[in-house]
Amino acid sequence: MSTVLYVTAHPLDKSESNSLSVGHEFIQAYHGANPNDEVIHLDLYKIDIPQLDTEVLSGWGQLRSGSSFDQLSAGSQAKIVRLGELVDQFLAADKIVVVNPVWNFLFPPVLKTYIDAICVPGKTVNYTPEGFIGLASDKKLLHIQASGSVLSEGPVAGFEFSHRYLTAVSKFIGIPSIDIIYIEGMSAAPDQALTIKEKAIQQAIELAKSF
């Protein structure tokens, strides 16, 4: 049995979001193909994800300097514990599905906050004199991304920073490859929006059989 961490980064529900609706179809098809697997939905807009703020950074600094956890402020303790829970949850998953829209060429900020929470030295990556070594090489990752413009190719492909960034982070933590489903171009070609979405849904359903 595998555990799938279904990470969504959209404030609306699937009826109002192209990325979430395609993601939902993928999960439904995945359930059908893998009825014994566990799927955990992590809605980043509805959970507590501490930012790397003064309390977190100073708390980590104190721990590195030899202070005990009990010596940290209550705020530092709570945030560091929560960050540990998030990275441990990520590490416990076998497969990751990340679903997001593109806003101004990048994913929503809440996804960056989550990425900061799981990119942890000694947990998902190690630094060595020869460079970094990712520790999550046993995982698979699927990225489902919606954008009004076509960003995967063509004249504005150089403005696509969302999937490129997630790919870089995946390599950083050792995930060997990343699948991608684009739902793109609905604003550029509104008369083709339904066709674009249906094509992505079919791609998602097919991929779910082998993911």
N, C-alpha and C positions, 0 to 999 in steps of 0.2 A: 504493500500500500504506500502511495506517495502523498505528500502534503503539498498543496498548491497555495501560495500566498497571492491573493488577488488584490492588487494595490490600485486604487482608483484615486485620481486627482482632479475631480470636477465637482463644483458646488451644486450642480443641478442633478436631476434624476435622469434615468435612461430615456424617458419620453421626450426630454428636451436636449439630449446630448447625443451626437453621432458617435463619439468615441465610446460612451457608456453602453449605448444600444448594441454596438458591435461586440463590445466586451461581454455583455450579457449573453448574446447568442453563442459566443465562444464557450463560456462557462457551462451553458445548458448542454451544448454538444459534448463538452468534455465530461460532464457528469454522465451522459449517456454512454460514452465509450469507456469510462473508468468509474463505475458506480461505487467502488470500494475506497476510492481516494477521498481524502479530506480537503475541502476548499475553505480557506479562511479569507473572508473579505475584510480588507483594511481600507476603510474610507478615510482618506487623509484629512478630509474636512470635518470629520466627526470624532477624531481621537486626539489625545494629548501628545504632541511632539515638541519637546523642549528645544528652543533655539540654543545655539552655542553662544550664550550670553556671558556676562560677567560672572554670574554665580557658577555656571558650568566650568568656564575656563579657569577661574581662580580655584575652584574645588579640585579640578584635575591637577593643577599646579601644586596645591598643597599635598595631595596624595603622592605625587612624584617626589616631593621634598621630604617625605617620610611621615607626614601627619597621618593619624588614624582616621578612618571614616567618621568616627564619633566626634572628631574635632571640627568637622566641617559645619557650616551653617545649615539650618534646617532647609533653606531653599536649595542650597547646593546638593544636599543629600537627596532630596526628593527628585530633582532633575536628573542627577547622575543615575539613580536607581531606574528611573523611567527610560532613560537612554539605553541602559543595559538590557531592559526588557525588550525594547524594540530590536536591538541587534541580535539578541538571542532568538527571538521569534523568526527573524530573517534567516539565521543560520540553521534553524530547525526545519525550514522548508526545503523541499527538493526542487520545486519549480516555482518560478516567479512570473506573474503577469502584471505588467504596468500599463495602465490606461490613462491617457490624458489628452486634452486639447492643446493646441499651440496658440499662445497669446503673444503677439509681438515677437514672433520668431523663436519663442522658448516655451517650455511647459510652465504651469502655475508655480508660484514661489513655494507653496506647501510641499511640492515634490522635492525641491532642492533641500528643504529643511529635513525631510525624511532621508534623503541621500546622505546628508551630513551625519544623521543619527546612526547609519549603518556602516559608514566607512571608518572603521575603528582599528587603529594599530593593535596588533595582537589578537584581533577577532576576525576581521575580514581581510586584513592586509598586514604584511610585515615589511619593514624597511631594513635593508642590508647595505653593506658597502658597495655591492654590485647593482643596487637598485631595489625597487619594490617587488614583493612577491605576493600575489593574490592568494587568498586562502579559501575561496568559495568556488573552486574548480569543479565541484561535484554538482553544480546547479545548472538548470536550463532557464532561459529568460525569454519571454515574449513581450514585445512592445506594441501596443495598439494606439495609434495616434491619429487624431483628426485635425485638419487645418482647412481654412477657407480657400487658400491658395495651394497650388501644386508646388511642393517644396522638395520632393524627392529627386526631381530632375528638372531640366529646363532652365530658363533665364534667371530665376530667383533661387536656384538650389543653393547658392552660396550663403543665403540667409537662413538656412535650416540649421539651427543650433540644438534643437531639442533631442532628436534621435541621435545625432552625432555625439552629444554630450553623454547621453545614457550609454551609448556604445563604449565611449572612453572609460566611463566609470565601471562598466562591466568588466572590461579588460583589466582595469586597475585592481579589482578585487578577485580576479582570476576566472570569471565566467568565460568559457572559451568561445562561445558564439551567442548571437542574439537574433531571434526571429523578429520580423517587423510586418505589421499590417498597417498600411496607410489608408486613411479615409480622407481624401484631399481633393480640393478643387471645386467644392460646392458653391462657394461664393463667386468664383471666377466663371463658373458655368452652371448657374442655378437651374437651367432647364434639364441638366443631366444629374442633378443632385440625387434623385432617387436611384438612378442606375449606378452611380458611384457607390452609394451606401449598400445596395444589394450585392454588388460585386465584392465589397469588403466582407459582408456577412457570409457569403459563400466561401470566401477564402478562409474565414475564421472557422467555419464549420468543418471544412476539410482539414485544416491544420490541427483542430482539436482531436482528430482521430489518431494522430501520431505524436503529439506533443508529450 
